[in-house]
Amino acid sequence: TRPDDGCYVQGLFMEGAALNLELSVLVRQQPKVLVQELPIMQIIPIELSKLKLQGTIRVPVYVTQERKNAMGVGLMMEADVRTVDHPSHWILQGVAITLNIDT
């Protein structure tokens, strides 16, 4: 079914962290698991001036795992994801979401 706001997307992958599906919050990755496929997610665009979030980190969404193409372009958008850890922890882990993974 079609959502009232935004759209559904699938085929996203997370690097540097995992998503706890029950709590919808970032958690540390399992050992030896570098990439987690994310479930179908709803993307809702919101004006930045109307966005008032707490307990989240802004995660970059890239087209590829290389995080840029030959022209140096790759950042599509940023997604706000809930976290209980300090955002600096996830920044140091290099958390990112990608549309494609290298197989």
N, CA, C and O atoms as CSV, one atom per row, in Angstrom:
chain,resi,resn,atom,element,x,y,z
A,1,THR,N,N,0.837,-1.191,0.000
A,1,THR,CA,C,0.000,0.000,0.000
A,1,THR,C,C,0.875,1.247,0.000
A,1,THR,O,O,2.018,1.215,0.456
A,2,ARG,N,N,0.348,2.304,-0.497
A,2,ARG,CA,C,1.077,3.569,-0.591
A,2,ARG,C,C,1.000,4.319,0.739
A,2,ARG,O,O,-0.076,4.429,1.328
A,3,PRO,N,N,2.144,4.840,1.218
A,3,PRO,CA,C,2.120,5.602,2.478
A,3,PRO,C,C,1.480,6.975,2.276
A,3,PRO,O,O,1.459,7.499,1.162
A,4,ASP,N,N,0.963,7.550,3.353
A,4,ASP,CA,C,0.386,8.894,3.277
A,4,ASP,C,C,1.460,9.932,2.990
A,4,ASP,O,O,1.221,10.881,2.243
A,5,ASP,N,N,2.639,9.763,3.577
A,5,ASP,CA,C,3.758,10.689,3.379
A,5,ASP,C,C,4.973,9.916,2.911
A,5,ASP,O,O,5.189,8.779,3.330
A,6,GLY,N,N,5.774,10.529,2.039
A,6,GLY,CA,C,7.034,9.933,1.621
A,6,GLY,C,C,6.851,8.720,0.738
A,6,GLY,O,O,5.874,8.613,-0.002
A,7,CYS,N,N,7.813,7.798,0.826
A,7,CYS,CA,C,7.785,6.583,0.019
A,7,CYS,C,C,8.523,5.471,0.752
A,7,CYS,O,O,9.272,5.719,1.697
A,8,TYR,N,N,8.299,4.252,0.302
A,8,TYR,CA,C,9.019,3.106,0.839
A,8,TYR,C,C,10.225,2.827,-0.043
A,8,TYR,O,O,10.144,2.952,-1.265
A,9,VAL,N,N,11.342,2.452,0.567
A,9,VAL,CA,C,12.535,2.062,-0.188
A,9,VAL,C,C,13.060,0.744,0.370
A,9,VAL,O,O,12.928,0.447,1.558
A,10,GLN,N,N,13.652,-0.025,-0.515
A,10,GLN,CA,C,14.299,-1.268,-0.098
A,10,GLN,C,C,15.628,-1.376,-0.813
A,10,GLN,O,O,15.880,-0.664,-1.785
A,11,GLY,N,N,16.479,-2.267,-0.332
A,11,GLY,CA,C,17.778,-2.449,-0.957
A,11,GLY,C,C,18.848,-1.532,-0.400
A,11,GLY,O,O,19.844,-1.266,-1.072
A,12,LEU,N,N,18.656,-1.039,0.831
A,12,LEU,CA,C,19.668,-0.210,1.482
A,12,LEU,C,C,20.533,-1.086,2.382
A,12,LEU,O,O,20.076,-2.102,2.906
A,13,PHE,N,N,21.787,-0.677,2.551
A,13,PHE,CA,C,22.738,-1.429,3.360
A,13,PHE,C,C,23.437,-0.483,4.328
A,13,PHE,O,O,23.715,0.667,3.987
A,14,MET,N,N,23.723,-0.969,5.542
A,14,MET,CA,C,24.396,-0.147,6.542
A,14,MET,C,C,25.787,-0.694,6.822
A,14,MET,O,O,25.974,-1.900,6.985
A,15,GLU,N,N,26.766,0.214,6.875
A,15,GLU,CA,C,28.148,-0.125,7.222
A,15,GLU,C,C,28.506,0.563,8.532
A,15,GLU,O,O,28.026,1.663,8.807
A,16,GLY,N,N,29.341,-0.072,9.336
A,16,GLY,CA,C,29.857,0.551,10.547
A,16,GLY,C,C,28.955,0.448,11.753
A,16,GLY,O,O,29.332,0.870,12.846
A,17,ALA,N,N,27.768,-0.106,11.572
A,17,ALA,CA,C,26.812,-0.281,12.666
A,17,ALA,C,C,25.754,-1.266,12.197
A,17,ALA,O,O,25.730,-1.674,11.035
A,18,ALA,N,N,24.892,-1.634,13.111
A,18,ALA,CA,C,23.733,-2.454,12.779
A,18,ALA,C,C,22.504,-1.729,13.305
A,18,ALA,O,O,22.608,-0.836,14.146
A,19,LEU,N,N,21.363,-2.113,12.812
A,19,LEU,CA,C,20.113,-1.515,13.259
A,19,LEU,C,C,19.340,-2.558,14.047
A,19,LEU,O,O,19.009,-3.621,13.523
A,20,ASN,N,N,19.052,-2.253,15.311
A,20,ASN,CA,C,18.205,-3.117,16.124
A,20,ASN,C,C,16.782,-2.897,15.635
A,20,ASN,O,O,16.217,-1.820,15.826
A,21,LEU,N,N,16.203,-3.912,15.006
A,21,LEU,CA,C,14.901,-3.755,14.374
A,21,LEU,C,C,13.771,-3.581,15.382
A,21,LEU,O,O,12.780,-2.914,15.084
A,22,GLU,N,N,13.903,-4.168,16.568
A,22,GLU,CA,C,12.854,-4.035,17.577
A,22,GLU,C,C,12.796,-2.625,18.148
A,22,GLU,O,O,11.712,-2.086,18.374
A,23,LEU,N,N,13.968,-2.025,18.383
A,23,LEU,CA,C,14.029,-0.700,19.000
A,23,LEU,C,C,14.252,0.425,17.990
A,23,LEU,O,O,14.157,1.601,18.341
A,24,SER,N,N,14.551,0.069,16.731
A,24,SER,CA,C,14.867,1.054,15.681
A,24,SER,C,C,15.982,1.992,16.135
A,24,SER,O,O,15.860,3.213,16.047
A,25,VAL,N,N,17.073,1.397,16.623
A,25,VAL,CA,C,18.187,2.173,17.148
A,25,VAL,C,C,19.500,1.538,16.676
A,25,VAL,O,O,19.580,0.324,16.490
A,26,LEU,N,N,20.526,2.373,16.485
A,26,LEU,CA,C,21.837,1.864,16.093
A,26,LEU,C,C,22.458,1.052,17.221
A,26,LEU,O,O,22.370,1.422,18.392
A,27,VAL,N,N,23.086,-0.057,16.851
A,27,VAL,CA,C,23.826,-0.887,17.792
A,27,VAL,C,C,25.140,-1.298,17.131
A,27,VAL,O,O,25.323,-1.132,15.925
A,28,ARG,N,N,26.041,-1.830,17.934
A,28,ARG,CA,C,27.319,-2.294,17.388
A,28,ARG,C,C,27.093,-3.517,16.504
A,28,ARG,O,O,26.193,-4.320,16.746
A,29,GLN,N,N,27.931,-3.640,15.475
A,29,GLN,CA,C,27.837,-4.773,14.564
A,29,GLN,C,C,28.251,-6.065,15.245
A,29,GLN,O,O,29.022,-6.062,16.204
A,30,GLN,N,N,27.730,-7.164,14.735
A,30,GLN,CA,C,28.192,-8.480,15.167
A,30,GLN,C,C,29.605,-8.680,14.630
A,30,GLN,O,O,29.935,-8.139,13.574
A,31,PRO,N,N,30.447,-9.442,15.326
A,31,PRO,CA,C,31.805,-9.689,14.827
A,31,PRO,C,C,31.781,-10.291,13.416
A,31,PRO,O,O,30.973,-11.171,13.116
A,32,LYS,N,N,32.667,-9.806,12.571
A,32,LYS,CA,C,32.856,-10.271,11.193
A,32,LYS,C,C,31.685,-9.960,10.264
A,32,LYS,O,O,31.646,-10.466,9.143
A,33,VAL,N,N,30.743,-9.149,10.699
A,33,VAL,CA,C,29.644,-8.722,9.833
A,33,VAL,C,C,29.905,-7.264,9.482
A,33,VAL,O,O,29.762,-6.378,10.324
A,34,LEU,N,N,30.286,-7.025,8.243
A,34,LEU,CA,C,30.666,-5.672,7.840
A,34,LEU,C,C,29.495,-4.855,7.326
A,34,LEU,O,O,29.483,-3.631,7.459
A,35,VAL,N,N,28.506,-5.527,6.736
A,35,VAL,CA,C,27.384,-4.831,6.116
A,35,VAL,C,C,26.086,-5.505,6.542
A,35,VAL,O,O,25.998,-6.733,6.570
A,36,GLN,N,N,25.083,-4.701,6.871
A,36,GLN,CA,C,23.768,-5.231,7.225
A,36,GLN,C,C,22.759,-4.730,6.203
A,36,GLN,O,O,22.687,-3.532,5.929
A,37,GLU,N,N,21.979,-5.650,5.637
A,37,GLU,CA,C,20.893,-5.228,4.753
A,37,GLU,C,C,19.765,-4.685,5.628
A,37,GLU,O,O,19.360,-5.320,6.601
A,38,LEU,N,N,19.274,-3.524,5.275
A,38,LEU,CA,C,18.218,-2.896,6.058
A,38,LEU,C,C,16.854,-3.367,5.568
A,38,LEU,O,O,16.712,-3.746,4.405
A,39,PRO,N,N,15.856,-3.348,6.436
A,39,PRO,CA,C,14.504,-3.726,6.011
A,39,PRO,C,C,13.903,-2.626,5.135
A,39,PRO,O,O,14.499,-1.563,4.962
A,40,ILE,N,N,12.736,-2.889,4.595
A,40,ILE,CA,C,12.018,-1.852,3.854
A,40,ILE,C,C,11.791,-0.691,4.809
A,40,ILE,O,O,11.313,-0.876,5.929
A,41,MET,N,N,12.140,0.511,4.353
A,41,MET,CA,C,12.047,1.690,5.210
A,41,MET,C,C,11.179,2.752,4.552
A,41,MET,O,O,11.100,2.832,3.326
A,42,GLN,N,N,10.533,3.560,5.372
A,42,GLN,CA,C,9.758,4.680,4.864
A,42,GLN,C,C,10.606,5.939,4.951
A,42,GLN,O,O,11.123,6.278,6.016
A,43,ILE,N,N,10.746,6.622,3.836
A,43,ILE,CA,C,11.482,7.879,3.766
A,43,ILE,C,C,10.464,9.010,3.715
A,43,ILE,O,O,9.610,9.049,2.829
A,44,ILE,N,N,10.563,9.926,4.670
A,44,ILE,CA,C,9.643,11.064,4.733
A,44,ILE,C,C,10.469,12.339,4.676
A,44,ILE,O,O,11.178,12.654,5.632
A,45,PRO,N,N,10.393,13.082,3.570
A,45,PRO,CA,C,11.143,14.343,3.500
A,45,PRO,C,C,10.504,15.399,4.402
A,45,PRO,O,O,9.285,15.572,4.413
A,46,ILE,N,N,11.351,16.102,5.157
A,46,ILE,CA,C,10.882,17.138,6.082
A,46,ILE,C,C,11.807,18.336,5.957
A,46,ILE,O,O,13.023,18.183,5.842
A,47,GLU,N,N,11.226,19.526,5.979
A,47,GLU,CA,C,12.050,20.737,5.963
A,47,GLU,C,C,12.921,20.762,7.210
A,47,GLU,O,O,12.454,20.487,8.316
A,48,LEU,N,N,14.189,21.096,7.017
A,48,LEU,CA,C,15.137,21.096,8.127
A,48,LEU,C,C,14.686,22.018,9.256
A,48,LEU,O,O,14.892,21.704,10.428
A,49,SER,N,N,14.076,23.149,8.917
A,49,SER,CA,C,13.637,24.097,9.943
A,49,SER,C,C,12.517,23.525,10.815
A,49,SER,O,O,12.315,23.993,11.936
A,50,LYS,N,N,11.786,22.523,10.319
A,50,LYS,CA,C,10.690,21.919,11.077
A,50,LYS,C,C,11.119,20.660,11.821
A,50,LYS,O,O,10.334,20.071,12.565
A,51,LEU,N,N,12.367,20.252,11.618
A,51,LEU,CA,C,12.864,19.021,12.206
A,51,LEU,C,C,13.462,19.293,13.581
A,51,LEU,O,O,14.407,20.072,13.705
A,52,LYS,N,N,12.920,18.660,14.602
A,52,LYS,CA,C,13.421,18.825,15.958
A,52,LYS,C,C,13.633,17.431,16.548
A,52,LYS,O,O,12.750,16.877,17.202
A,53,LEU,N,N,14.820,16.880,16.303
A,53,LEU,CA,C,15.124,15.525,16.753
A,53,LEU,C,C,16.114,15.536,17.900
A,53,LEU,O,O,16.993,16.394,17.968
A,54,GLN,N,N,15.966,14.584,18.794
A,54,GLN,CA,C,16.929,14.364,19.867
A,54,GLN,C,C,17.246,12.881,19.894
A,54,GLN,O,O,16.391,12.054,19.581
A,55,GLY,N,N,18.477,12.539,20.270
A,55,GLY,CA,C,18.858,11.141,20.339
A,55,GLY,C,C,19.032,10.499,18.976
A,55,GLY,O,O,18.810,9.299,18.813
A,56,THR,N,N,19.430,11.302,17.994
A,56,THR,CA,C,19.654,10.769,16.653
A,56,THR,C,C,21.023,11.194,16.148
A,56,THR,O,O,21.657,12.097,16.693
A,57,ILE,N,N,21.458,10.526,15.101
A,57,ILE,CA,C,22.662,10.921,14.390
A,57,ILE,C,C,22.307,11.012,12.915
A,57,ILE,O,O,21.523,10.214,12.402
A,58,ARG,N,N,22.884,11.976,12.252
A,58,ARG,CA,C,22.665,12.144,10.819
A,58,ARG,C,C,23.661,11.250,10.083
A,58,ARG,O,O,24.868,11.492,10.131
A,59,VAL,N,N,23.162,10.225,9.407
A,59,VAL,CA,C,23.984,9.231,8.716
A,59,VAL,C,C,23.972,9.527,7.218
A,59,VAL,O,O,22.902,9.679,6.630
A,60,PRO,N,N,25.152,9.610,6.592
A,60,PRO,CA,C,25.190,9.853,5.152
A,60,PRO,C,C,24.696,8.636,4.368
A,60,PRO,O,O,24.949,7.493,4.749
A,61,VAL,N,N,23.993,8.900,3.275
A,61,VAL,CA,C,23.516,7.846,2.374
A,61,VAL,C,C,24.241,8.023,1.048
A,61,VAL,O,O,24.089,9.042,0.375
A,62,TYR,N,N,25.035,7.012,0.681
A,62,TYR,CA,C,25.851,7.054,-0.529
A,62,TYR,C,C,25.316,6.081,-1.573
A,62,TYR,O,O,24.608,5.128,-1.246
A,63,VAL,N,N,25.664,6.332,-2.832
A,63,VAL,CA,C,25.263,5.447,-3.918
A,63,VAL,C,C,26.017,4.123,-3.829
A,63,VAL,O,O,25.412,3.061,-3.976
A,64,THR,N,N,27.331,4.170,-3.589
A,64,THR,CA,C,28.150,2.956,-3.550
A,64,THR,C,C,28.964,2.889,-2.264
A,64,THR,O,O,29.051,3.864,-1.517
A,65,GLN,N,N,29.558,1.728,-2.016
A,65,GLN,CA,C,30.422,1.567,-0.849
A,65,GLN,C,C,31.695,2.391,-0.968
A,65,GLN,O,O,32.315,2.720,0.043
A,66,GLU,N,N,32.090,2.723,-2.177
A,66,GLU,CA,C,33.263,3.581,-2.353
A,66,GLU,C,C,32.970,5.000,-1.879
A,66,GLU,O,O,33.880,5.802,-1.675
A,67,ARG,N,N,31.694,5.291,-1.708
A,67,ARG,CA,C,31.201,6.573,-1.191
A,67,ARG,C,C,31.376,7.726,-2.158
A,67,ARG,O,O,31.067,8.871,-1.826
A,68,LYS,N,N,31.866,7.435,-3.344
A,68,LYS,CA,C,31.915,8.434,-4.416
A,68,LYS,C,C,32.134,7.702,-5.728
A,68,LYS,O,O,32.634,6.578,-5.756
A,69,ASN,N,N,31.752,8.359,-6.811
A,69,ASN,CA,C,32.006,7.774,-8.123
A,69,ASN,C,C,33.249,8.411,-8.722
A,69,ASN,O,O,33.956,9.150,-8.036
A,70,ALA,N,N,33.524,8.139,-9.979
A,70,ALA,CA,C,34.736,8.659,-10.623
A,70,ALA,C,C,34.767,10.179,-10.647
A,70,ALA,O,O,35.841,10.777,-10.704
A,71,MET,N,N,33.599,10.806,-10.603
A,71,MET,CA,C,33.525,12.270,-10.620
A,71,MET,C,C,33.574,12.858,-9.219
A,71,MET,O,O,33.490,14.076,-9.058
A,72,GLY,N,N,33.711,12.010,-8.199
A,72,GLY,CA,C,33.784,12.499,-6.829
A,72,GLY,C,C,32.430,12.768,-6.209
A,72,GLY,O,O,32.336,13.395,-5.154
A,73,VAL,N,N,31.371,12.289,-6.868
A,73,VAL,CA,C,30.010,12.510,-6.380
A,73,VAL,C,C,29.473,11.184,-5.853
A,73,VAL,O,O,29.720,10.141,-6.457
A,74,GLY,N,N,28.766,11.203,-4.771
A,74,GLY,CA,C,28.217,9.962,-4.248
A,74,GLY,C,C,27.215,10.157,-3.133
A,74,GLY,O,O,26.366,9.294,-2.912
A,75,LEU,N,N,27.294,11.277,-2.423
A,75,LEU,CA,C,26.361,11.533,-1.322
A,75,LEU,C,C,24.989,11.858,-1.888
A,75,LEU,O,O,24.833,12.804,-2.660
A,76,MET,N,N,23.991,11.063,-1.499
A,76,MET,CA,C,22.627,11.295,-1.972
A,76,MET,C,C,21.838,12.168,-1.011
A,76,MET,O,O,21.164,13.115,-1.414
A,77,MET,N,N,21.938,11.826,0.276
A,77,MET,CA,C,21.161,12.534,1.297
A,77,MET,C,C,21.715,12.128,2.650
A,77,MET,O,O,22.680,11.367,2.730
A,78,GLU,N,N,21.117,12.625,3.696
A,78,GLU,CA,C,21.455,12.211,5.050
A,78,GLU,C,C,20.182,11.721,5.726
A,78,GLU,O,O,19.113,12.309,5.564
A,79,ALA,N,N,20.310,10.645,6.481
A,79,ALA,CA,C,19.170,10.059,7.177
A,79,ALA,C,C,19.387,10.186,8.679
A,79,ALA,O,O,20.476,9.901,9.176
A,80,ASP,N,N,18.373,10.605,9.389
A,80,ASP,CA,C,18.448,10.690,10.847
A,80,ASP,C,C,18.064,9.336,11.431
A,80,ASP,O,O,16.967,8.831,11.191
A,81,VAL,N,N,18.984,8.753,12.203
A,81,VAL,CA,C,18.789,7.426,12.783
A,81,VAL,C,C,18.938,7.535,14.297
A,81,VAL,O,O,19.842,8.210,14.790
A,82,ARG,N,N,18.049,6.868,15.033
A,82,ARG,CA,C,18.079,6.918,16.497
A,82,ARG,C,C,19.300,6.209,17.052
A,82,ARG,O,O,19.750,5.202,16.505
A,83,THR,N,N,19.835,6.744,18.146
A,83,THR,CA,C,20.971,6.135,18.834
A,83,THR,C,C,20.884,6.424,20.329
A,83,THR,O,O,20.360,7.457,20.746
A,84,VAL,N,N,21.405,5.498,21.126
A,84,VAL,CA,C,21.523,5.747,22.560
A,84,VAL,C,C,22.962,6.103,22.907
A,84,VAL,O,O,23.234,6.608,23.997
A,85,ASP,N,N,23.889,5.840,21.978
A,85,ASP,CA,C,25.295,6.192,22.173
A,85,ASP,C,C,25.541,7.617,21.684
A,85,ASP,O,O,24.750,8.167,20.918
A,86,HIS,N,N,26.641,8.202,22.134
A,86,HIS,CA,C,27.004,9.542,21.682
A,86,HIS,C,C,27.276,9.503,20.180
A,86,HIS,O,O,27.911,8.565,19.697
A,87,PRO,N,N,26.809,10.499,19.435
A,87,PRO,CA,C,27.030,10.512,17.981
A,87,PRO,C,C,28.490,10.356,17.567
A,87,PRO,O,O,28.773,9.796,16.508
A,88,SER,N,N,29.422,10.845,18.388
A,88,SER,CA,C,30.838,10.739,18.021
A,88,SER,C,C,31.280,9.278,17.893
A,88,SER,O,O,32.166,8.965,17.098
A,89,HIS,N,N,30.671,8.393,18.668
A,89,HIS,CA,C,31.009,6.966,18.559
A,89,HIS,C,C,30.747,6.465,17.145
A,89,HIS,O,O,31.582,5.774,16.560
A,90,TRP,N,N,29.590,6.812,16.600
A,90,TRP,CA,C,29.211,6.333,15.268
A,90,TRP,C,C,29.997,7.045,14.177
A,90,TRP,O,O,30.288,6.453,13.138
A,91,ILE,N,N,30.337,8.287,14.397
A,91,ILE,CA,C,31.171,9.007,13.425
A,91,ILE,C,C,32.526,8.324,13.313
A,91,ILE,O,O,33.035,8.130,12.209
A,92,LEU,N,N,33.118,7.955,14.457
A,92,LEU,CA,C,34.407,7.265,14.446
A,92,LEU,C,C,34.310,5.872,13.824
A,92,LEU,O,O,35.295,5.365,13.286
A,93,GLN,N,N,33.143,5.255,13.893
A,93,GLN,CA,C,32.938,3.945,13.274
A,93,GLN,C,C,32.730,4.057,11.759
A,93,GLN,O,O,32.757,3.051,11.050
A,94,GLY,N,N,32.523,5.273,11.272
A,94,GLY,CA,C,32.316,5.469,9.836
A,94,GLY,C,C,30.966,4.974,9.357
A,94,GLY,O,O,30.852,4.453,8.247
A,95,VAL,N,N,29.945,5.132,10.182
A,95,VAL,CA,C,28.617,4.635,9.826
A,95,VAL,C,C,28.109,5.339,8.578
A,95,VAL,O,O,28.187,6.561,8.453
A,96,ALA,N,N,27.588,4.537,7.661
A,96,ALA,CA,C,27.009,5.066,6.427
A,96,ALA,C,C,25.986,4.071,5.904
A,96,ALA,O,O,26.026,2.882,6.219
A,97,ILE,N,N,25.077,4.582,5.104
A,97,ILE,CA,C,24.101,3.752,4.399
A,97,ILE,C,C,24.450,3.835,2.922
A,97,ILE,O,O,24.773,4.908,2.412
A,98,THR,N,N,24.382,2.692,2.234
A,98,THR,CA,C,24.681,2.674,0.800
A,98,THR,C,C,23.543,2.008,0.033
A,98,THR,O,O,22.779,1.210,0.575
A,99,LEU,N,N,23.458,2.367,-1.249
A,99,LEU,CA,C,22.449,1.763,-2.116
A,99,LEU,C,C,22.954,0.480,-2.756
A,99,LEU,O,O,22.163,-0.388,-3.125
A,100,ASN,N,N,24.257,0.357,-2.888
A,100,ASN,CA,C,24.875,-0.812,-3.522
A,100,ASN,C,C,26.018,-1.304,-2.657
A,100,ASN,O,O,26.662,-0.525,-1.955
A,101,ILE,N,N,26.264,-2.604,-2.714
A,101,ILE,CA,C,27.429,-3.149,-2.020
A,101,ILE,C,C,28.313,-3.860,-3.031
A,101,ILE,O,O,27.835,-4.378,-4.040
A,102,ASP,N,N,29.601,-3.878,-2.748
A,102,ASP,CA,C,30.551,-4.604,-3.584
A,102,ASP,C,C,30.458,-6.076,-3.221
A,102,ASP,O,O,30.623,-6.446,-2.058
A,103,THR,N,N,30.195,-6.908,-4.205
A,103,THR,CA,C,30.085,-8.349,-3.910
A,103,THR,C,C,31.202,-9.123,-4.559
A,103,THR,O,O,31.268,-10.345,-4.419
